[in-house]
Amino acid sequence: MKKLFILLILLIVFINLFGKNMFDDKKKLADSAEEICPIKVGEQVPEVFVKSPDGDHVNLKEYISGSNAVLIFYRGGWCPFCNLQLSGLNKIDIELVEIGYKLVAISIDKPEKLKESMSMHNLNYTLLSDSKADASIAFGLAFKVEDEYNKMLKSYDMDIEDASGENHHILPVPAVYLVDSNGVIQFDYVNPNYKVRLDEQLLLKAARHIAN
């Protein structure tokens, strides 16, 4: 009986010490933008696959391995605030490359939609498709869009089903991550208010600081 009691105590201690991390390893889909639990500074970029504009599968962690990277999560090319952000990034992409960064922007848009965005904004940096929302979920940024909000988007000709080619009704909260050459996050900016984005000049300043 005494041994059983000791084992029970040890089990409780183990769960308290390690259980939370075990269950938190796999990020889950949030019910709203305000309830997400994004990965933070000091954590590793998750192993996750996305797609190139040509539809090829890309291991995100391998793709950015060996160099510093700027990872941008945006909602899609249908979002006017995202389009402003994409255009703003175009102003600093050359400088980011000069100081050793890969600039990668990820959305739920399917590959062919990425090509439209690249052409529209004359982008030189990389866009990747997370149409199934695997990366958004792995980064803890994904939330389920409410039916009413989805209907409102459609009324403004913003169709996330058409954009992604999926009916999951998932969006990422817009986010910016600066990642070092070992895949460790050194800076993060995540804002549930999709209308507020990190200014590109502040992003460049933060990138320079980390690179030095």
C-alpha positions, 0 to 999 in steps of 0.5 A: 500500500505504501509503495502504491501511494509513493508511485501515485505521488511520483506520477502526480509530480511527473504530470505537474512537471512534464505533462503540460509540455507533453500536451502543449507540443501539438497546437490546437485550433482556437475558437477565436483569434483572441484565444490562440496560443502561438509559439514564442521566442526561444521555441523551434520552428515546427516540422510542417509541410506547405506548398510552393506556388507551383504546388510542390511540397515544401518542408518549411523548417528545411527550407529556411535551414542554414540562414536567418529567416523572416516568416510572415503569416497573413490571411490571404490575397483577398484581404486588403490589409494583407495586400498592404503588408505584402507591398510594404515588405517589397520595400525592404526585401532587398535589404533583408537579403543583404543582411542574410535573411530569407523572406517567406510569407505564408497564407491559406491561399492555394498555390495558384492564388499565390501566383496572382498575388506575386504578379499583382504586387511584383513580389521578389520574395517567397510566398508559400501555401498553407491551404490546409492550415497545417502550418497555422495550426502548428504555429498556434495561430489558427482559429475557426471562422464563425459562420456569420463572419464567413458570410460577411466576408462573402458579402464583400466578395472575400471567399476563403473557401475559393482562396484555399480550395478547402472548406475548413473555414480556418484563418491564421492570426497575422504574425511575424517571426524572426528565426535564426539559422538554427530554426529558433525564433528570436522575435515574434509579433502576433496581433489578433487585430488583423487590421494592425500589422508590424511596420516594415521599417520596425521589422527591418530594424529588429532584423538588423539587431538580431543579425548583429 
